[in-house]
């Protein structure tokens, strides 16, 4: 049921056109901002307890991987990399059933809300049973994602993933990839089956192609020529050095170069990672209108490399942030690490500020807010009339925040506080986190603990 019309008093709020004090947001019955009153009249309003900022979109998630966070941190006998990490991932997912997928996703989505994300784009490729046998309902695991999102209250953009091959040129998939696989007709049928389920759940439906390794050019064109979602299109691209070498051997071109040459990349697209780009690719991707989907904590954890963010933004590129494998689950961690990676590479400070004198925190938040909304298929973002009432209430009792004004609030949150600074979260006009707590937290934690015990066996 939609929320009743209500009024929220914000002591200070970052509105679509800037900071304002003593703001009353009036919400309509659909959970959108119907009016903004700057008179300071709090009569009949619920008073929020700290600075109010927009909730962000997490544009890249593999929910099931949250269960393995911390389990691949033991050194192997050789040079550890993404590819050795993937072996542990295959081991974990071979033990998972639909109940586990739902339990992990619910726990993750609760954590993401607490970390400042109001929507998640779920890049979902775990479709079948551990041995590759399809479930009786081909959309079973996607429906579990919808249930987890509904239970926690997070907004969802659902991205079923096409995955058919192990490497460039249509190489046969390996045993560990059996739970992921589709042919083109089966994948299109899955999208069609999920369209009404997503509408009913209030989720946005898009699609993803796992990577250039996992789909042939013919399969990609067939999917793009027949899909009817109208939603966003995401793809992993140019994440690892080996992927770059394999793509050059297969095509004579670099991955992002090939993608931009051969596919209709535009504002519907989100290129995930893109850490292995040269200068020409960086400029071309920026000018394509696509969003670069950056996951700094995961990219650091896997040793992927650094996205060329300074050059990309200088060329007019759009970016958003995701948490991918979920070794981190907060807005502040991802934005901080994005900036710090550029500083470490360049040995300079304040690399991603929008202009001289601009706050780095504000520049990062503005960019991630707009790019994340685009990548999730959302047409409005920020706190403006007509936008969803997706709000973060930062902890006004925290001295760092109580003594800060304007953009310094964001800089304190992102660079000094991080986790724990988000006190309350309101999604679609409803509180989903109050005083750092979710109403279903005990039940979600208990189900997650049962799944972890199963995966440890």
C-alpha positions as CSV (number, residue, x, y, z in Angstrom):
1,X,0.0,0.0,0.0
2,X,1.3,3.5,-0.7
3,X,2.1,5.7,2.2
4,X,-0.3,8.4,3.4
5,X,0.4,12.0,2.6
6,X,2.8,13.3,5.2
7,X,5.1,16.2,6.0
8,X,8.8,15.9,7.0
9,X,10.7,18.7,8.6
10,X,14.4,18.7,7.7
11,X,16.7,20.9,9.8
12,X,19.0,21.1,6.7
13,X,18.6,19.4,3.4
14,X,20.5,19.0,0.1
15,X,17.8,19.8,-2.4
16,X,18.1,19.5,-6.1
17,X,19.1,23.1,-6.4
18,X,21.4,23.2,-3.3
19,X,21.4,23.3,0.5
20,X,18.6,24.8,2.4
21,X,17.7,25.1,6.1
22,X,14.3,24.4,7.9
23,X,12.8,22.6,4.9
24,X,9.4,20.9,4.9
25,X,9.0,18.2,2.3
26,X,5.3,17.3,1.7
27,X,4.9,13.8,0.3
28,X,2.0,12.6,-1.8
29,X,0.2,9.3,-1.4
30,X,2.7,7.6,-3.8
31,X,5.8,8.4,-1.8
32,X,6.9,11.3,-4.0
33,X,7.8,14.9,-3.1
34,X,4.7,16.9,-3.8
35,X,5.9,20.3,-2.5
36,X,8.9,21.9,-0.8
37,X,8.2,24.6,1.8
38,X,11.2,26.8,2.8
39,X,9.2,29.0,5.2
40,X,10.5,27.1,8.3
41,X,7.0,26.3,9.4
42,X,7.2,22.8,10.9
43,X,3.6,22.6,12.0
44,X,2.1,19.1,11.5
45,X,5.5,17.8,10.3
46,X,7.6,14.9,11.6
47,X,11.0,16.3,12.6
48,X,14.0,14.5,11.1
49,X,17.1,14.1,13.3
50,X,19.9,15.4,11.1
51,X,21.0,16.6,7.7
52,X,19.0,15.1,4.9
53,X,20.5,14.1,1.6
54,X,19.3,11.9,-1.3
55,X,19.7,8.2,-1.2
56,X,22.0,6.9,-3.9
57,X,21.8,4.0,-6.4
58,X,24.1,1.0,-6.1
59,X,24.5,0.3,-9.8
60,X,26.2,-3.1,-9.6
61,X,25.5,-6.0,-7.3
62,X,26.0,-9.7,-7.2
63,X,24.0,-10.3,-4.0
64,X,25.0,-13.9,-3.5
65,X,28.7,-12.9,-3.3
66,X,28.1,-11.1,0.0
67,X,28.2,-14.6,1.7
68,X,31.8,-15.2,0.6
69,X,33.2,-11.8,1.6
70,X,36.4,-12.4,3.6
71,X,36.7,-16.1,2.5
72,X,39.2,-15.5,-0.3
73,X,41.9,-13.6,1.7
74,X,44.2,-16.6,2.2
75,X,47.3,-16.6,-0.1
76,X,47.6,-19.4,-2.6
77,X,50.8,-21.0,-3.9
78,X,51.1,-18.7,-6.9
79,X,50.1,-15.2,-7.9
80,X,46.6,-14.7,-6.7
81,X,44.2,-12.8,-8.9
82,X,40.6,-12.4,-10.0
83,X,40.9,-15.9,-11.5
84,X,41.9,-17.6,-8.3
85,X,39.2,-15.6,-6.4
86,X,36.7,-17.0,-8.9
87,X,37.5,-20.6,-7.9
88,X,36.3,-19.9,-4.4
89,X,33.2,-18.1,-5.7
90,X,32.3,-21.2,-7.7
91,X,32.8,-23.4,-4.6
92,X,30.4,-21.3,-2.6
93,X,27.7,-21.0,-5.2
94,X,27.7,-24.7,-5.7
95,X,26.2,-25.0,-2.2
96,X,23.4,-22.5,-2.7
97,X,19.7,-23.0,-3.3
98,X,16.9,-20.5,-3.7
99,X,16.3,-20.1,0.0
100,X,20.0,-19.2,0.5
101,X,19.9,-16.7,-2.4
102,X,16.9,-14.9,-0.8
103,X,18.5,-14.9,2.7
104,X,21.8,-13.5,1.4
105,X,20.1,-10.9,-0.7
106,X,17.9,-9.7,2.2
107,X,20.8,-9.4,4.5
108,X,22.8,-7.5,1.8
109,X,20.0,-5.1,0.9
110,X,19.5,-4.3,4.6
111,X,23.2,-3.5,4.9
112,X,23.1,-1.4,1.7
113,X,20.2,0.7,3.1
114,X,22.2,1.3,6.2
115,X,25.2,2.3,4.1
116,X,23.2,5.0,2.2
117,X,21.9,3.2,-0.9
118,X,18.2,3.5,-1.7
119,X,18.2,1.4,-4.9
120,X,20.2,-1.5,-6.2
121,X,20.8,-2.7,-9.7
122,X,21.1,-6.5,-9.3
123,X,23.3,-8.0,-12.0
124,X,21.8,-11.5,-11.5
125,X,23.4,-14.5,-13.2
126,X,22.8,-17.3,-10.7
127,X,19.8,-18.7,-12.5
128,X,19.8,-22.5,-12.1
129,X,20.6,-25.2,-9.6
130,X,24.2,-26.0,-8.6
131,X,24.5,-28.7,-11.3
132,X,23.0,-26.4,-14.0
133,X,19.5,-28.0,-13.8
134,X,16.8,-25.4,-14.4
135,X,14.3,-24.9,-11.6
136,X,10.7,-25.8,-12.4
137,X,10.1,-22.0,-12.6
138,X,12.9,-20.7,-14.8
139,X,12.6,-17.3,-13.0
140,X,12.8,-18.9,-9.5
141,X,16.0,-17.2,-8.4
142,X,15.0,-13.8,-9.8
143,X,11.7,-14.0,-7.9
144,X,13.7,-14.5,-4.7
145,X,15.6,-11.3,-5.5
146,X,12.3,-9.5,-5.9
147,X,11.1,-10.9,-2.5
148,X,14.3,-9.8,-0.8
149,X,14.0,-6.3,-2.1
150,X,10.4,-6.1,-1.2
151,X,11.0,-7.3,2.3
152,X,13.8,-4.8,3.0
153,X,12.2,-1.9,1.2
154,X,15.1,-1.1,-1.1
155,X,14.4,0.0,-4.7
156,X,15.3,-2.6,-7.3
157,X,16.4,-2.5,-10.9
158,X,16.6,-6.2,-11.9
159,X,19.1,-7.2,-14.5
160,X,18.9,-10.9,-15.5
161,X,22.2,-11.8,-17.1
162,X,22.9,-13.6,-20.4
163,X,25.9,-16.0,-20.0
164,X,26.8,-18.8,-22.4
165,X,30.6,-19.2,-22.8
166,X,33.8,-19.4,-20.9
167,X,35.9,-17.1,-23.1
168,X,36.0,-15.1,-26.3
169,X,35.0,-16.8,-29.5
170,X,32.3,-18.9,-28.0
171,X,34.5,-21.2,-25.9
172,X,32.6,-24.0,-24.1
173,X,31.6,-23.1,-20.5
174,X,33.3,-24.8,-17.6
175,X,31.7,-26.9,-14.9
176,X,31.5,-24.1,-12.4
177,X,29.6,-21.9,-14.8
178,X,26.6,-24.3,-15.3
179,X,24.3,-22.4,-12.9
180,X,24.6,-19.3,-15.1
181,X,23.9,-20.6,-18.7
182,X,21.2,-19.7,-21.2
183,X,20.7,-19.8,-24.9
184,X,19.2,-16.8,-26.6
185,X,15.7,-18.0,-26.8
186,X,15.7,-19.2,-23.1
187,X,17.1,-15.8,-22.0
188,X,14.5,-13.8,-23.9
189,X,11.7,-16.1,-22.5
190,X,13.1,-15.3,-19.0
191,X,12.9,-11.6,-19.6
192,X,9.3,-11.9,-20.8
193,X,8.3,-14.0,-17.8
194,X,9.8,-11.4,-15.4
195,X,8.2,-8.4,-16.9
196,X,4.8,-8.8,-15.1
197,X,6.5,-9.9,-11.9
198,X,8.7,-6.8,-11.9
199,X,5.8,-4.5,-12.6
200,X,3.9,-6.0,-9.7
201,X,6.9,-5.6,-7.4
202,X,7.5,-2.0,-8.4
203,X,10.9,-3.0,-9.8
204,X,12.5,-1.8,-13.0
205,X,13.5,-4.5,-15.5
206,X,16.6,-4.3,-17.7
207,X,19.1,-6.8,-18.8
208,X,22.8,-7.6,-18.7
209,X,25.3,-9.4,-20.9
210,X,27.8,-10.8,-18.6
211,X,30.9,-9.9,-20.6
212,X,32.4,-10.1,-24.1
213,X,33.9,-13.4,-22.9
214,X,30.5,-14.9,-22.1
215,X,28.5,-14.0,-25.3
216,X,29.3,-14.1,-29.0
217,X,28.7,-11.1,-31.2
218,X,25.8,-13.0,-32.8
219,X,24.2,-13.8,-29.5
220,X,24.5,-10.2,-28.3
221,X,22.9,-8.8,-31.5
222,X,20.1,-11.4,-31.3
223,X,19.3,-10.4,-27.7
224,X,19.5,-6.6,-28.4
225,X,17.3,-7.1,-31.5
226,X,14.5,-8.9,-29.7
227,X,14.5,-7.8,-26.0
228,X,11.4,-5.7,-25.0
229,X,12.4,-4.4,-21.6
230,X,13.2,-0.9,-22.7
231,X,15.3,-0.8,-19.5
232,X,19.1,-0.3,-18.9
233,X,21.7,-2.6,-20.5
234,X,24.8,-3.5,-18.4
235,X,28.0,-5.4,-19.2
236,X,31.3,-6.2,-17.5
237,X,34.0,-4.9,-19.8
238,X,37.8,-4.6,-19.6
239,X,38.1,-5.6,-15.9
240,X,41.3,-7.6,-15.9
241,X,44.6,-7.6,-17.8
242,X,44.1,-11.2,-19.0
243,X,40.7,-10.2,-20.4
244,X,42.5,-7.4,-22.3
245,X,45.1,-9.8,-23.7
246,X,42.5,-12.4,-24.7
247,X,40.3,-9.8,-26.4
248,X,43.3,-8.5,-28.4
249,X,44.2,-12.1,-29.4
250,X,40.6,-12.8,-30.5
251,X,39.7,-9.6,-32.3
252,X,42.8,-7.4,-32.6
253,X,41.0,-4.8,-30.6
254,X,40.8,-3.8,-27.0
255,X,37.5,-4.7,-25.1
256,X,36.0,-1.2,-24.8
257,X,37.2,-0.4,-28.3
258,X,35.4,-3.5,-29.6
259,X,32.3,-2.8,-27.7
260,X,32.0,0.8,-29.0
261,X,32.8,-0.3,-32.5
262,X,30.3,-3.2,-32.7
263,X,27.4,-2.5,-30.3
264,X,24.9,0.3,-30.2
265,X,26.2,1.8,-27.0
266,X,24.3,4.8,-25.8
267,X,22.7,6.2,-22.6
268,X,20.9,2.9,-21.9
269,X,24.2,1.2,-21.4
270,X,26.4,0.9,-18.3
271,X,30.0,-0.3,-18.7
272,X,31.0,-2.1,-15.5
273,X,34.6,-1.6,-14.3
274,X,36.4,-0.6,-17.6
275,X,39.6,-0.4,-15.7
276,X,41.7,-1.5,-18.7
277,X,41.2,1.4,-21.1
278,X,43.7,3.6,-23.0
279,X,43.2,7.3,-23.5
280,X,41.3,6.9,-26.8
281,X,38.8,4.4,-25.3
282,X,38.4,6.6,-22.2
283,X,37.3,9.6,-24.4
284,X,35.1,7.5,-26.6
285,X,33.3,5.9,-23.7
286,X,32.7,9.3,-22.1
287,X,31.2,10.7,-25.3
288,X,29.0,7.6,-25.9
289,X,26.5,8.7,-23.2
290,X,26.9,5.4,-21.3
291,X,27.6,5.3,-17.6
292,X,30.8,3.9,-16.2
293,X,29.9,1.5,-13.4
294,X,32.7,1.8,-10.8
295,X,33.1,-0.5,-7.8
296,X,36.3,0.7,-6.2
297,X,36.3,-1.6,-3.2
298,X,35.8,-4.7,-5.2
299,X,38.3,-3.5,-7.9
300,X,40.9,-3.0,-5.2
301,X,40.1,-6.4,-3.5
302,X,40.5,-8.3,-6.8
303,X,43.5,-6.3,-8.0
304,X,41.7,-5.2,-11.1
305,X,43.4,-1.8,-11.4
306,X,42.2,1.9,-11.3
307,X,39.6,3.4,-13.5
308,X,40.9,6.5,-15.3
309,X,38.4,8.7,-13.6
310,X,40.2,12.1,-14.0
311,X,40.5,11.7,-17.8
312,X,37.0,10.2,-18.1
313,X,35.3,13.1,-16.2
314,X,37.4,15.7,-18.1
315,X,35.9,14.3,-21.3
316,X,32.4,14.7,-20.0
317,X,31.9,11.1,-18.8
318,X,29.1,9.9,-16.4
319,X,29.8,7.5,-13.6
320,X,28.0,5.7,-10.7
321,X,29.1,3.4,-8.0
322,X,28.3,-0.2,-7.0
323,X,29.5,-2.7,-4.5
324,X,29.8,-5.7,-6.8
325,X,31.1,-8.5,-4.6
326,X,30.2,-6.6,-1.4
327,X,33.5,-6.5,0.5
328,X,32.1,-3.0,1.3
329,X,28.5,-2.0,1.5
330,X,28.4,1.8,1.9
331,X,28.3,4.9,-0.2
332,X,31.1,6.5,1.8
333,X,33.5,3.6,1.4
334,X,33.1,3.5,-2.3
335,X,33.3,7.2,-2.9
336,X,36.2,7.6,-0.6
337,X,38.2,4.8,-2.3
338,X,37.3,6.1,-5.8
339,X,39.0,9.4,-4.9
340,X,41.9,7.9,-3.0
341,X,42.8,5.6,-5.9
342,X,43.2,8.6,-8.2
343,X,45.3,10.3,-5.5
344,X,47.6,7.3,-5.1
345,X,48.1,7.0,-8.9
346,X,48.7,10.7,-9.4
347,X,50.4,11.5,-6.1
348,X,48.2,14.6,-5.8
349,X,45.1,15.4,-3.7
350,X,41.5,16.4,-4.5
351,X,41.5,14.7,-8.0
352,X,37.8,14.5,-8.6
353,X,36.6,17.9,-7.5
354,X,34.3,19.4,-10.2
355,X,36.1,22.7,-10.3
356,X,38.6,24.8,-8.3
357,X,37.2,25.5,-4.9
358,X,34.6,22.7,-5.2
359,X,34.1,20.1,-2.5
360,X,35.3,16.7,-3.4
361,X,32.5,15.0,-1.4
362,X,29.8,17.1,-3.2
363,X,31.4,16.5,-6.6
364,X,31.5,12.7,-6.0
365,X,27.9,12.6,-4.6
366,X,26.5,14.6,-7.4
367,X,28.2,12.5,-10.1
368,X,27.2,9.2,-8.5
369,X,23.6,10.3,-7.9
370,X,23.0,11.3,-11.5
371,X,25.0,8.4,-13.1
372,X,23.5,5.8,-10.8
373,X,19.9,7.0,-11.5
374,X,20.6,6.8,-15.3
375,X,22.2,3.3,-15.0
376,X,19.2,2.1,-13.0
377,X,16.6,3.4,-15.5
378,X,15.4,6.1,-13.3
379,X,14.4,9.4,-14.8
380,X,14.4,11.6,-11.7
381,X,16.9,11.9,-8.8
382,X,17.7,14.2,-6.0
383,X,15.3,16.0,-3.7
384,X,13.0,17.9,-6.0
385,X,9.3,18.1,-6.7
386,X,8.1,15.0,-8.4
387,X,11.1,12.9,-7.3
388,X,10.7,9.8,-5.1
389,X,11.1,10.6,-1.4
390,X,14.3,8.5,-1.1
391,X,16.1,10.2,1.7
392,X,19.1,9.6,4.0
393,X,19.0,11.2,7.4
394,X,22.6,11.6,8.7
395,X,23.2,11.4,12.4
396,X,22.7,15.0,13.7
397,X,24.1,14.0,17.1
398,X,27.5,13.3,15.6
399,X,29.8,16.3,16.4
400,X,31.5,16.2,13.0
401,X,28.1,16.7,11.3
402,X,26.5,19.0,13.9
403,X,29.4,21.5,13.5
404,X,29.5,21.3,9.7
405,X,27.6,23.4,7.1
406,X,26.8,22.9,3.5
407,X,29.1,20.7,1.4
408,X,31.3,20.2,4.5
409,X,28.6,17.9,5.7
410,X,29.3,15.6,2.8
411,X,33.1,15.8,3.2
412,X,32.8,14.9,6.9
413,X,30.5,12.0,6.1
414,X,32.5,10.5,3.3
415,X,36.1,11.2,4.4
416,X,35.8,11.4,8.3
417,X,32.9,9.2,9.3
418,X,31.8,6.7,6.7
419,X,29.8,3.7,8.1
420,X,27.4,4.6,10.9
421,X,26.8,8.2,9.8
422,X,23.5,7.2,8.2
423,X,20.9,7.2,11.0
424,X,17.5,6.8,9.2
425,X,16.6,5.9,5.6
426,X,13.3,6.7,3.9
427,X,12.4,5.0,0.6
428,X,9.3,6.0,-1.3
429,X,8.2,8.0,1.7
430,X,8.5,5.1,4.2
431,X,11.1,4.6,6.9
432,X,13.0,1.4,6.2
433,X,15.8,2.2,8.6
434,X,15.1,4.0,11.9
435,X,18.0,4.7,14.3
436,X,20.3,2.4,12.4
437,X,17.8,-0.5,12.6
438,X,15.5,-2.4,10.2
439,X,12.2,-3.6,11.5
440,X,12.9,-7.2,10.3
441,X,16.6,-7.2,11.3
442,X,16.4,-10.1,13.7
443,X,14.7,-12.4,11.2
444,X,16.9,-11.4,8.3
445,X,20.1,-12.0,10.4
446,X,18.9,-15.4,11.6
447,X,18.2,-16.6,8.1
448,X,21.5,-15.3,6.9
449,X,23.3,-17.1,9.8
450,X,21.6,-20.4,8.8
451,X,22.9,-19.9,5.2
452,X,26.4,-19.2,6.4
453,X,26.4,-22.3,8.5
454,X,25.4,-24.3,5.4
455,X,28.1,-22.8,3.3
456,X,30.7,-23.5,5.9
457,X,29.9,-27.3,5.9
